[in-house]
Amino acid sequence: MFYILAFSLLISSQTGHHTMTSIECIPGTDSVKVVVRFEYNLFLQDYQQTIFDDISIEKYSTYRPFPADLANNYINSKISLLTDKTLLYGKLVNLEETADGDIIMKILYRAGKKMKSFTIRNTLLTGLYTDIENLTIVKINDIEKGIKLTHEHNTETFYIK
């Protein structure tokens, strides 16, 4: 819980481009819950660049809410979770736009209950900005750690005892 508060304060004091991601293995289940938050306009720009769509950003900005199937494809192309070197596929369960212009995506992944390793690859906005900081909180069993994934360092692996 401390990391959540610390990261919230850190994000509010950050300059430049950043995203906030929390990743939590739900105890007693085979589920991993991921919550991503960043600026809606940056999401639209990164979506257009990632998907290579001919639709203009102005057209995307008229989608309210943004189509869940498109957001699901985007998030699976930008955030990769692997358990024991097996790629997991996420399912978007909720998408909301905040009053302050951010987008929050909640994604659920199915993973094995007995993980030995857990790898995160986060490339949100890395195609747009070299100064990107994808601030991430990870909670897996007894591991609770805050990490900063960047354009150059976008992958982190945890070994679970």
DAMO-V765862 format. One record per pair of residues at least 12 apart in sequence whose C-alpha atoms are under 8 Angstrom apart, sorted by the first residue. I is the first residue (numbers start at 1). GAP is how many residues later the second one is. D is the distance in Angstrom with one decimal. If there is no record, write none. Layout:
i:gap:d
I:GAP:D
I:GAP:D
//
This chain:
i:gap:d
3:134:7.0
3:141:7.9
3:142:7.3
3:143:6.5
4:133:7.2
7:128:7.7
7:139:7.7
16:115:6.9
16:116:7.3
17:112:7.5
17:114:6.5
17:115:5.0
17:116:6.4
18:20:7.0
18:114:5.4
18:115:4.6
18:116:5.5
18:117:7.0
19:17:7.3
19:18:5.9
19:19:4.8
19:20:7.8
19:105:7.6
19:113:8.0
19:114:6.5
19:115:4.7
19:116:6.0
20:16:5.7
20:17:5.1
20:18:6.4
20:114:6.0
20:115:5.0
20:116:5.9
21:13:6.9
21:14:5.5
21:15:4.4
21:16:6.4
21:113:7.2
21:114:6.2
21:115:4.6
21:116:6.3
22:12:5.6
22:13:5.2
22:14:6.6
22:114:5.6
22:115:4.7
22:116:6.1
23:12:6.7
23:113:7.4
23:114:6.1
23:115:4.8
23:116:6.2
24:114:6.0
24:115:4.7
24:116:6.0
25:114:6.4
25:115:5.2
25:116:7.1
27:114:7.2
28:85:7.6
29:84:6.5
30:80:5.6
30:81:5.0
30:82:5.3
30:83:5.0
31:77:6.7
31:78:5.7
31:79:4.7
31:80:5.8
32:76:5.8
32:77:5.0
32:78:6.2
32:79:6.8
33:73:7.3
33:74:6.0
33:75:4.9
33:76:6.5
34:72:5.8
34:73:5.1
34:74:6.3
34:75:7.9
35:69:6.9
35:70:5.7
35:71:4.5
35:72:6.3
36:67:7.9
36:68:5.6
36:69:5.2
36:70:6.6
37:65:6.6
37:66:5.6
37:67:4.5
37:68:6.6
38:64:5.3
38:65:5.7
38:66:7.0
39:62:6.0
39:63:4.2
39:64:6.0
40:57:7.3
40:61:5.8
40:62:4.8
40:63:5.0
41:20:7.9
41:60:7.8
42:83:7.5
43:60:7.8
43:82:7.7
44:13:6.4
44:16:6.8
44:17:7.2
45:12:6.7
46:78:7.5
46:79:5.7
46:81:7.3
46:82:6.7
47:27:6.5
49:78:7.7
50:24:7.4
50:77:7.9
51:23:7.3
65:30:7.9
65:31:7.4
65:32:7.7
66:29:8.0
68:24:7.1
68:27:7.2
71:21:7.7
72:18:7.6
72:19:6.5
72:20:5.4
76:13:6.6
76:14:6.3
78:43:7.8
78:44:6.0
78:45:5.1
78:46:5.5
79:41:7.3
79:42:5.6
79:43:4.6
79:44:6.3
79:45:7.2
80:39:7.9
80:40:5.9
80:41:5.0
80:42:6.6
81:37:7.2
81:38:5.7
81:39:4.9
81:40:6.5
82:35:8.0
82:36:5.7
82:37:5.0
82:38:6.7
83:28:6.7
83:29:7.5
83:32:6.2
83:33:7.4
83:34:5.7
83:35:4.7
83:36:6.5
84:31:6.4
84:32:6.0
84:33:5.0
84:34:6.4
85:32:7.6
85:33:7.9
85:34:7.7
88:21:6.4
88:22:6.9
88:23:6.9
89:20:6.1
89:21:7.6
90:17:5.9
90:18:5.4
90:19:4.6
90:20:7.6
91:16:5.4
91:17:5.3
91:18:6.4
92:13:7.0
92:14:5.9
92:15:4.3
92:16:6.4
93:12:7.8
93:13:5.7
93:14:5.5
93:15:6.7
94:12:5.1
94:13:7.1
115:45:6.6
116:43:5.9
116:44:4.9
116:45:6.7
117:40:6.9
117:41:5.6
117:42:4.4
117:43:5.7
118:39:5.6
118:40:5.1
118:41:6.5
118:42:7.6
119:36:7.1
119:37:5.7
119:38:4.2
119:39:6.2
120:35:5.5
120:36:5.4
120:37:6.3
121:33:5.5
121:34:4.3
121:35:6.7
122:12:7.2
122:27:6.9
122:32:5.5
122:33:6.5
123:27:7.9
123:28:7.3
123:31:6.2
126:24:7.4
126:25:5.2
129:22:7.7
130:20:7.8
130:21:5.6
131:19:7.3
131:20:7.0
132:18:5.6
132:19:6.2
133:15:6.1
133:16:5.9
133:17:5.0
133:18:7.6
134:14:5.7
134:15:4.9
134:16:6.1
135:12:6.0
135:13:4.6
135:14:6.3
136:12:6.1
136:13:7.3
140:20:8.0
141:19:8.0
//
